[in-house]
Amino acid sequence: MVNCLARTLLFTGDGYVDQFARSMGTVLGNYVGFGGYGEQLREQHFNQTMILAVFE
């Protein structure tokens, strides 16, 4: 999971980041996640997004 840095900082500031990580673990099971600065698609920059890759 790649979570945008702005969301990570917001959740940290609100004291919600631990609850968010636990809830993602409940939904996804074991996962790896980190905060990113946004995503780039050609010339377009996107922020405040989340990318999930699921493997079974």
N, CA, C and O of each residue as an XYZ file, in Angstrom:
224
protein
N       0.845     -1.161      0.000
C       0.000      0.000      0.000
C       0.892      1.225      0.000
O       1.807      1.336      0.816
N       0.629      2.133     -0.903
C       1.299      3.436     -0.913
C       0.240      4.468     -0.562
O      -0.702      4.686     -1.323
N       0.395      5.087      0.568
C      -0.542      6.092      1.060
C       0.116      7.455      0.883
O       1.323      7.576      1.090
N      -0.631      8.469      0.511
C      -0.018      9.776      0.304
C       0.489     10.343      1.631
O      -0.090     10.098      2.689
N       1.569     11.098      1.554
C       2.192     11.674      2.737
C       1.240     12.639      3.445
O       1.227     12.695      4.675
N       0.447     13.398      2.692
C      -0.488     14.346      3.309
C      -1.498     13.632      4.204
O      -1.809     14.110      5.295
N      -2.007     12.496      3.749
C      -2.958     11.729      4.554
C      -2.258     11.155      5.789
O      -2.812     11.182      6.888
N      -1.050     10.640      5.607
C      -0.297     10.094      6.730
C      -0.055     11.167      7.790
O      -0.233     10.908      8.980
N       0.345     12.360      7.374
C       0.581     13.457      8.321
C      -0.712     13.902      8.998
O      -0.710     14.202     10.192
N      -1.805     13.947      8.256
C      -3.102     14.313      8.828
C      -3.520     13.296      9.891
O      -3.908     13.674     10.997
N      -3.440     12.017      9.557
C      -3.823     10.973     10.514
C      -2.903     10.975     11.726
O      -3.359     10.732     12.844
N      -1.617     11.243     11.527
C      -0.681     11.318     12.652
C      -1.039     12.491     13.560
O      -1.084     12.341     14.781
N      -1.292     13.649     12.972
C      -1.657     14.842     13.738
C      -2.953     14.677     14.506
O      -3.103     15.212     15.604
N      -3.891     13.938     13.931
C      -5.188     13.707     14.585
C      -5.151     12.525     15.551
O      -6.150     12.222     16.203
N      -3.983     11.848     15.643
C      -3.865     10.693     16.521
C      -4.596      9.461     16.011
O      -4.984      8.596     16.796
N      -4.785      9.378     14.704
C      -5.578      8.326     14.091
C      -4.741      7.310     13.324
O      -5.281      6.304     12.866
N      -3.446      7.540     13.171
C      -2.627      6.703     12.289
C      -2.550      5.251     12.779
O      -2.564      4.339     11.951
N      -2.471      5.005     14.078
C      -2.422      3.626     14.579
C      -3.737      2.896     14.318
O      -3.739      1.729     13.926
N      -4.849      3.585     14.536
C      -6.154      2.974     14.279
C      -6.311      2.689     12.781
O      -6.852      1.653     12.397
N      -5.839      3.605     11.945
C      -5.893      3.411     10.494
C      -5.089      2.174     10.090
O      -5.569      1.356      9.305
N      -3.871      2.030     10.619
C      -3.030      0.881     10.287
C      -3.681     -0.426     10.743
O      -3.648     -1.420     10.018
N      -4.267     -0.427     11.933
C      -4.948     -1.636     12.407
C      -6.143     -1.978     11.538
O      -6.353     -3.147     11.214
N      -6.932     -0.979     11.154
C      -8.112     -1.259     10.330
C      -7.706     -1.760      8.945
O      -8.380     -2.627      8.389
N      -6.617     -1.233      8.375
C      -6.137     -1.741      7.085
C      -5.681     -3.189      7.235
O      -5.904     -4.004      6.340
N      -5.047     -3.512      8.357
C      -4.630     -4.884      8.608
C      -5.815     -5.822      8.741
O      -5.751     -6.976      8.317
N      -6.901     -5.329      9.330
C      -8.107     -6.141      9.460
C      -8.699     -6.449      8.084
O      -9.138     -7.570      7.828
N      -8.707     -5.466      7.219
C      -9.282     -5.629      5.877
C      -8.344     -6.419      4.964
O      -8.785     -7.321      4.251
N      -7.046     -6.081      4.986
C      -6.104     -6.657      4.029
C      -5.352     -7.874      4.551
O      -4.798     -8.632      3.754
N      -5.315     -8.084      5.852
C      -4.435     -9.109      6.412
C      -3.037     -8.526      6.528
O      -2.883     -7.331      6.782
N      -2.025     -9.347      6.346
C      -0.648     -8.848      6.383
C      -0.410     -7.951      5.172
O      -0.765     -8.307      4.049
N       0.192     -6.792      5.408
C       0.463     -5.875      4.306
C       1.704     -5.053      4.609
O       2.148     -4.970      5.755
N       2.253     -4.453      3.575
C       3.375     -3.540      3.697
C       2.883     -2.190      3.204
O       2.246     -2.105      2.153
N       3.174     -1.136      3.955
C       2.713      0.184      3.545
C       3.748      1.250      3.835
O       4.586      1.094      4.723
N       3.685      2.332      3.079
C       4.542      3.485      3.343
C       3.890      4.735      2.778
O       2.989      4.657      1.943
N       4.354      5.884      3.241
C       3.844      7.169      2.752
C       4.652      7.629      1.569
O       5.882      7.568      1.587
N       3.970      8.093      0.534
C       4.632      8.610     -0.663
C       4.235     10.061     -0.896
O       3.327     10.576     -0.243
N       4.903     10.703     -1.809
C       4.653     12.115     -2.083
C       3.604     12.344     -3.170
O       3.396     13.484     -3.587
N       2.958     11.313     -3.623
C       1.977     11.439     -4.697
C       2.369     10.554     -5.859
O       3.415      9.905     -5.833
N       1.549     10.529     -6.851
C       1.783      9.682     -8.007
C       1.862     10.545     -9.256
O       1.222     11.592     -9.348
N       2.646     10.094    -10.200
C       2.844     10.815    -11.445
C       2.343      9.962    -12.591
O       2.723      8.797    -12.705
N       1.489     10.524    -13.451
C       1.032      9.862    -14.664
C       1.284     10.826    -15.817
O       0.556     11.800    -16.007
N       2.330     10.533    -16.576
C       2.792     11.436    -17.636
C       3.073     12.818    -17.044
O       3.944     12.938    -16.182
N       2.369     13.858    -17.476
C       2.611     15.201    -16.952
C       1.707     15.543    -15.760
O       1.837     16.626    -15.190
N       0.817     14.663    -15.383
C      -0.170     14.933    -14.321
C       0.314     14.379    -12.977
O       0.678     13.207    -12.883
N       0.319     15.218    -11.944
C       0.689     14.778    -10.591
C      -0.585     14.645     -9.755
O      -1.431     15.539     -9.746
N      -0.705     13.531     -9.064
C      -1.860     13.270     -8.211
C      -1.373     13.167     -6.771
O      -0.339     12.554     -6.504
N      -2.106     13.759     -5.858
C      -1.770     13.642     -4.450
C      -3.036     13.274     -3.697
O      -4.136     13.327     -4.248
N      -2.878     12.908     -2.461
C      -3.968     12.454     -1.605
C      -4.668     11.256     -2.227
O      -5.895     11.181     -2.289
N      -3.844     10.325     -2.682
C      -4.352      9.090     -3.266
C      -3.805      7.907     -2.483
O      -2.915      8.067     -1.648
N      -4.330      6.737     -2.748
C      -3.835      5.512     -2.149
C      -3.766      4.460     -3.242
O      -4.700      4.308     -4.030
N      -2.659      3.735     -3.286
C      -2.498      2.663     -4.254
C      -2.375      1.361     -3.493
O      -1.555      1.243     -2.583
N      -3.185      0.387     -3.860
C      -3.134     -0.937     -3.256
C      -2.867     -1.966     -4.337
O      -3.471     -1.919     -5.409
N      -1.973     -2.886     -4.061
C      -1.735     -4.035     -4.935
C      -2.020     -5.269     -4.095
O      -1.428     -5.454     -3.032
N      -2.928     -6.112     -4.573
C      -3.348     -7.288     -3.815
C      -2.882     -8.538     -4.557
O      -3.116     -8.681     -5.757
N      -2.223     -9.439     -3.831
C      -1.760    -10.702     -4.388
C      -2.395    -11.831     -3.587
O      -2.430    -11.787     -2.358
N      -2.886    -12.825     -4.279
C      -3.459    -13.979     -3.592
C      -2.631    -15.205     -3.862
O      -2.951    -16.287     -3.369
